Amino acid sequence: MKRLIKYSIFLYLVSMLQSCNIDKWDLDNKSNIQIPNYSLSLLNYDCSESFTTNVFSIDKNVFITAIETKGGSIKVIRLTQTLQGDNWTVQDNVLWDLNGEKLIGFEKLNNRYYLAFTYNGVPLISILDSSLNLVFTYNSIEEFVDTSYNNISSFDFKRLVVDPSDGIFLIGQLSSFSKNYSCVIKFNSTLTPLFVKTYFENDTIHAILPLDNDRFIVLNNNGSEMSLISDNITGNLYKKYDLTFNETFSSANLFQLNGQLYLTGTITSGTGKTIEITLENKSAFITDVENYNVLGLTSCISTRNSLLLSGVTRKENIYFGFLSEYKEKNYMWCNEFSSFNFVRSLAITESYDVGLFYLFLVEDGGRLLLHMISTDEEGATIENPYDLNCIQ
């Protein structure tokens, strides 16, 4: 009798497991409705190759991003995903359009959007309200910097970065008296300039991590020589930490996650890196390194206290879109997307309700197109379940 009871319990448990969708690598038909999943390109825009942008989830089916077109314009675009039958489609609408040569960054702080770009070689920052209406454009960066550093001839800004406490940073390089210096410029949320800092000759700031009490950490780069600089407005907390690499680190991002410092990006050999760093005295100790054969690694922090990663990987002259998640020295999952000639990863965001949303550039017939991938929280779609083998 006891054996019969045990056997009955076993059969019940087996039937329960079979009835549940315990294999998170696949999405069933119901999930197709609940979690948008697709890999699609927009045909309406010829994009340039080198702009920096971001993407923001507005509601369950709407995203906002900005692009730089090959024809020399900066566009803010609304992307609306719709389920038609069993397939998802995306409609695009241009909300804001202006002439410009270089999109430096697109960010959001509270209910406002910040757009940094150049026009006729002049760096500009525009504020857009929650309805994407223009509020204000600041066009006097050179005049502000000239009050501290005379004879500014040019800027080469690499990125716009939000300080969640209040304001934004522009980072990169400035030229003065025929010499180039790595630089950081800080603005408050209304675009009042607060300070400018220069560091080393012939160097460039590629990443910045805002901290509390007006402190920040920057990644300072000069060829294969890199350092982390911890600083504040007054400079009384200045410290420089040397990093030892033999190659240039590009597409870089700095994060603080669970009290730990992370540096992500791609070195010139085409290897994506996720590096865990501990700063002590004047030394930077690398306590963990994960490598990916990925070009142009893009990354962001998720609400699950992990790093979401995307880039482009190459196999036998075929370029794939690469997605992954990194947490506590482990890959949580990864996935590769084919059927398109992937060129660059642009941005990642978590969807408003559930799932992940990625922006890429893909090449099609000599054109660079904006490409969107929408997945579940493990980077999977119905047609493309994830596979941990792609990181080996």
Beta strands, then each sheet from edge to edge (+ up, - down):
strand 1: 38-41
strand 2: 55-59
strand 3: 62-68
strand 4: 73-84
strand 5: 87-99
strand 6: 102-109
strand 7: 112-119
strand 8: 122-128
strand 9: 134-138
strand 10: 152-162
strand 11: 168-176
strand 12: 179-187
strand 13: 193-201
strand 14: 204-210
strand 15: 215-222
strand 16: 225-232
strand 17: 239-244
strand 18: 249-257
strand 19: 260-267
strand 20: 272-280
strand 21: 283-292
strand 22: 295-301
strand 23: 307-315
strand 24: 318-327
strand 25: 330-337
strand 26: 341-350
strand 27: 356-364
strand 28: 367-375
sheet 1: 1+ 28- 27+ 26-
sheet 2: 2+ 3- 4+ 5-
sheet 3: 6+ 7- 8+ 9-
sheet 4: 10+ 11- 12+ 13-
sheet 5: 14+ 15- 16+ 17-
sheet 6: 18+ 19- 20+ 21-
sheet 7: 22+ 23- 24+ 25-
end
